[in-house]
């Protein structure tokens, strides 16, 4: 049995023809969709990058217990279980966060891994004195990325094309092999939205202002013309990735992998590009642009090809789905459900609702009709990180006040002792109000619903989902629903 998981970072569902929004030119995503089941109700779990990957690797939500961080020593991971069952595992990626503080132990769980350099802040090209940034730039910039991008002279040099090409090479080197799990993970179209001119030219972009390829995480302050340009740059970067995805699909054709391979194509989260007046992610509510994700599932022999599935699924369901396909017994302490019975038509749903969000912010639930964003109380307390490895993005946590850290068996699903570290995160104004949206009539989430009885019912749905997902007890108090 063979599984190939393809993940493109920051892939916006609402820009894809496959989902009825033909803004980005993605013929190869459409080509894959024609041979797959399109999941119409697939959702985020934890965000952003590393929390989403920990969800996928463990089949368990983690945003209620800690922010961005590593695979923990008590985690039972997808590649670990597959390897124990005799399945060879390989990951190829240009996601540099795997190799930074706060991204420990992900790739190392695979039999082998391949890393392609140059994205974002990856300390790759080394020059004493750094780089000179262009003048009059809008948004963000990085001296390190300015150095890295000097290595990109054609689209084949860019990191995500390199990653997708390496997936082709791995399949060629292992032609005829069976019993493997291959994860091909491209960082594009994550910001900075950088690609060769030929792809941007496809969008008839006429912008002539300061360079703008890396929007800040903030309310929009740029001109409409600049926002249109950065959306074009996002789409062009995605089109470049899609072109190289096509080469991977060509290899599937060459080896007829469609006959006996489970192929899953998805993302970790979306990105705001002017919608609701925001650019970026993680400081506003978890609107559909961020939380409602694309997901395509190809079953062997094109079973169900070209059909659509309306049942609620989310990223934590990938873990049990892949294990189920390889006939590996599922561990008990997971929150995900295998999608295979759903895709084979044996059941109508695998979950009645899904829970999603990011640490220290609103906690959100979708019940098939309504999204409910539950804001924290004014102090946003109590709030602690629970983990055995106290790292987060680029730093250690807790150094400032070690006397406030305790250790014990605080998590409900493991006896492994963990640190309990206070997290004094203030509540942001952008998520200070709880909101309800009826997606059947207001998918764009522009008209909040005011209905106390409905809110009480959704609080009960939220409470039930939090219990199912082993939420720390303090989270109920933080949200004012204890």
N, C-alpha and C positions, 0 to 999 in steps of 0.2 A: 504494500500500500504506500502511496505517495501523497504528500501534502505540500503545496506551495502557498505560502502566505505573502501577499504583496501589500505593503503599507506605504502610502505616500503621505507625508506629514502635512497637516494644515490643508486638507483637501475640502474645499467648500462645496457641499452638496447642491446648494442653491445656484451654482454656476454651471451645472452639468446638463447636457442634453438628455442624458439618461434619466434625469429627474425633472425633465420638462422645462429646463432653464438654459437654453442654448447660447450662453454668453461665451464660455471658454470653448475653444476648438479642440475637441478630444476624440478624434475618430477611433482611436484604439481602445479607449475606455468603452465606447459604444460597441466596438467589435467584441470585446470581452463580455459585455452585458448581453449580447445576442446569444451567447453560449452559456449564460448563467441565469440564476434566479436573482432578481433584483429585490433586495430587502428595502421596503418602503418605510419601515418604522424602526430603524436601527438608531441607537442612541449612545451618547457619551456615557461613561461611568465617571472616572476621576480625571481631572485635568490639572495642568497641561501635559507637556510631553512625557516626563518620566512617570508621573502618577498613572497616566493612561497605559504606559507600557507595563507597569507593575500589575495593573488590572488584567491586561492580556496575558501576562506570564503566569499569573497565579489564579485567575478565575474568581477574584475577590476584590470588592471595592476597598480602596484604602484612603479616600479623601477625608473620611470622618475621623481618622486616627493620626494622620500625619500629612505634611506637605510633601513636595518634591523630595525624592530620596531613592535609596538603593534597594536592591533585592535584599531582604533581611535574612538572617541565618535560620529563622523558623519558617520561611516561605518554602512551599513545595512548588517548584516551577514546572512549566510545560516541557522545556527541553530536558530537565532532569528526569521526569517520569517517562518521557519517550525513550531516552537513552537506556534507562533501566529495563525497558521492554524490548530492547534490541533495535530501536529505530535510530538511524544515523541523523544527526541534526547539524545544520549549518546556517549561519546568518551572514549576509553581506549587507553593509550599511555605510552611509556617509553621515550618520547621526552622531556628531562629535560629543554630545552630552553623555554618551555611554562611557566615555574615557576621561571624564572630568569628575572632580569631587561632587558627590551627590548622585552619581550614576553608576555606582559600583555593582559588580556581580551579575550583570545581565548577559553580556556576550560570553562571559567565561563559563556559563552553564551549558553552552553548545559544544559539540564535538570539535568544531572548528569555526573560525570566524574570519571575516575579511573586512577591512576598514579603508574607506576612501576619503582622503583628506581634503580640507579646504573650506568647509561650511562655517558660516557665521564667525564665532570667536575662536575657532580651532587654531591652536598655536603651531602652525605648520611652516609657513615661509618665515624665516628668521633673519631680521635685519636690525643691527644695533641702531638705535635712534628711531625705529618705527617708520611710519609712512606719513606723508603729507596728505591731509584730507582736502577734497575739493572745496572751494569757497561757495558760499550761498546755498548750501544743501538744505533741503527740507527733511524733517524727520530725524532718524537716527543715523549714525555712522560708526564705523569701527576701523581703527588703524590696522588691526590685524587682518580684517577682511580685505582692506585695500591692498595689503601685501598678498594675500591669498589669491585674489582675483587676477593678479599679474600672471598667474600660471594658466589662465583660461583663455586660449586663443581661438578655439572652435568649440562647438557644443559638445563634442566628444571629450573635451578636457574637463568639463564641469563635473562636479562630484556625483550628482544624481545620475546623469548618463553613465558615468563610470560604474556606479553601483548596479544599474540595470544591465549593463554590458557584462559585468562580472557574474551576474546570475545566469546569463547565457553561457558563459565559459564554464561555469560549474556544471551546468546541465550537459554540455558537450563532453566535459571530462568524465562525467559519470553516466554517460549514455548507456541505457539498458539496465541501470541499477534499480533496485526496488527497496522498499522499506526505508524511506527517508522523509525528513521534514526540512524544507528549505524556506527560510525567511529572507525575503528581498525587501529591504527597507530604504526608500529614498527620502531624503530630507526635504526636497522640493515638493510642493511650492511654498514651503516655509520662507518667511522673510530672512534676508533681503531678497527682493524679487529681481533676480539678476539672470539674464540670459543673453544670447547673441541677438544681434539686431534683426536677423531674418525672422525671428519669432515675433518680436514686437511689431514688425512691419505688417504682420498678418492682421493687426487690429486697427490699422489706419490711424495710428496715434499721431496727433498733431501738436501735442504739448511742447512748448519751447521755454518753459520756466526752469528754475533751479533743479538740479538732480533730486529725484524723489523716488527711492526704491525701497525704503525701509521705514514704514510709518511708526510713529510712537504709539504707546498704549495710553490713550487720552481721548478726551472729547475732541471732535473735529474742529480744527482752527485753520485748516488750509482752504484754498479756493475750490469751488466745484470742479474747475479744470484740473487742478492737481489731484483731487480725489479720483476723477475719471482716469487720469494718467496712471495712478498707482494701481487701480483696478485692472487697467490694461496690462501693466507690468506683471501683476499677479497671474493673469490669464496667460500671458506669453510664457512665463516661467513654467506654468502647468503644461502648456502645449509642447514645450521642449521635453519635459518629462514624458508626456504622452507619446511623442515620437519614438523615444527610446523604449518605452513600454511595448510599442509595436514590434521592435526587434525581438523582445522576449516572447511575444505571442507567436512570431515567426518560428522561433525555436520550438515552441509547443507544437506547432504544425509539423515541423520537420520530424519530431520524435513521436508524434501522435500521442502526446501526453493527455489529451482530452479524454482518451478512452478509459484511463484507470487512475486519474489524479484528482484529488480534491483541491480546488483552487479558490482561495478567498482573497478578495481585493477590498481594502478599506482604508481608513485613516484613524488618527488619534483624536482630532478635534478640528473645528473650523476656525475662522478668523473674521473679525469685523473690519470691513473696508468702507466705512461711512454709514452703514445701516444703524439706525437708532441714534445717529450722531456720534458714533464711536469708531476709533480704529484700534486694533490690537485685540487683546483678550484678558480675561481673568480679573478685571476690576469692575465690570458691569454685571448685570444679571446674565444668566446662561441662556440667552436667546437662541432661537432655532438655528441661526447662522453659525453659532458656536457648538450647539449640542446635538442637532439632528444630523446624523452622519450618513454618508454613502457606504453601502456594503453590497458586494456582488459575490455570490457563491456558485461556483461551477461544480456540479456533481459528476462523477464518472459517467461516460457515455452520454453526456449532454442531457441527463434526466432533468426535466423541468426547464430546459433552456428557453429563454425568452419570456418566462412567466414572472409574476411579481408576487411577493409575500407581504401581507399587511400586518402580520402579527408583530407585537413588540419584542425587539431583541436589543442587546447592547454589547459593548465590547467584552465584558466578562464572560459572555457566552461562547467566545471563540475557543477558549481553553478547553471546556468540556466537549465541544463539537469535534475538535481535532483529536482529542483522546478517544472519544467514542468511535470515530472513523478508524482509528488504529487498534481498536479493541483493547484499550488500556483502561483498567479500573479507575474510576474517579475517586479522588480523595474526598473525605467527608467535609472538611472545613472550607468549602467554596460557596460562592454565591451565584455562579453562573449555571446555565442549563444548556444541555446539548440542543442544537438547532436541527439535528438530523431527523428526529421524529416529525418535526414541523415541516421540514423541506420534503419529506417523503409522503406527506399527507396523512400521517398517522395520528396527529393531534392538531388542534386548532390554535393553540397558544402554548408558550412555555413560561410566560409571566403575565400577570395582570397589570403590572405597573413597573416603572423603572425609576431608579434613584440616581441623581447625578449632581456634580458640582465640583468646586475646588475648596481646599482646606481654608477654614476660617472665614468663609463667605456665606452667602445664602445656601440653603439646602433645598434641592428641587426635586419634584416628582412629576411624572407624566402617567396618566391613567388610561390613555387611549383616546381621550378627548381634550382634557384640560392639562395645561402645564401650570404648576403652582410653585412660585418662587417664595420660599419662606425665609424672611429676613431674620437675622439675629437680633437679640435684645440690644439696647443702646450700648452697653459696655462690652458686648461681644465676649462675654466670659460666663462660665469657666471654659478655658480652651487650653489643651495640652497636646504636645507631640508625644506619641507613644511609639518607641522604636528602640532596637538594640544597637543600631548604627546611627549616631546623631549627626548625620551630614545632610545638607540640602544643597541647592545649586551653588557651587563654587565655595562653600564654606561649611564649617562645623557650627552646630547649634548648641547653645547653653554655656559657652565660655564666659559670658559676661556675668552670670549669676549661678555658679556651680552649686552654691549652698541651697538653692531652691529646687535642685533636681533630686528626685527620689527614684528608687528602682524597686520593681516588684512584678508580680504576675498579674498585670492589669488588663490584659486582653482576654476576651471571652473565648477565643477559639484556639489558644495555645497556652501551654504551661511555661513557655520560654520567658524568662524575666526580661523586662524592657525598661528603658528610661521613661520617666514621666517628667517632661520639661515644659514649664509654663510658657505660653505663647501670647504675649500682650499685643495682639493684633487689633488695631482700632477698626471699627465698622466704617466702611466707606459710604459716602453719601449716595453713590450710584446704586447701592443695594440696601438702602435703609428702609425701604417699604416693601412689604410682601405684596405680591401681585399674582393674579389669576388671568389666564388667557384661554379662550375657547378656540382651539385650532380648527374646528370644523367651519367656523365662519370668519376667523381672524388669524390665519396662519402667520401673517407678518407680525403679529403681537403688537398691535398699535392701539388696541382698545381694551384696557384692563376691565375685568368683570368685577362688579361690586355686589357681592351676595354672601351674607354672613353664614347662612345655612350651608351653602356650597363650600365655603371656606372651611367650616367645621368638618364637613365630610372629607375634604381633601387633607385636612390635618390628620384625620384618622388613617387615611391611606398612607400619608407620610410616616406616621408613627409605626404602622405595621411594616412598611418597607425598611425603616431603620432598625426595627427589631430583627427582621429577617437577615439584615446585613451586619449584625453584631456590633451595632454602634455603641461607642462608649456612652455611659449613662449621662455624662455631663453635657452631651450634645443636645439632649432634650431640654435641659435647663437653659443652655445658651440660646436656643430657639424659642424659649417661652412656651413649650408644649408639654412640659413634664406633668 
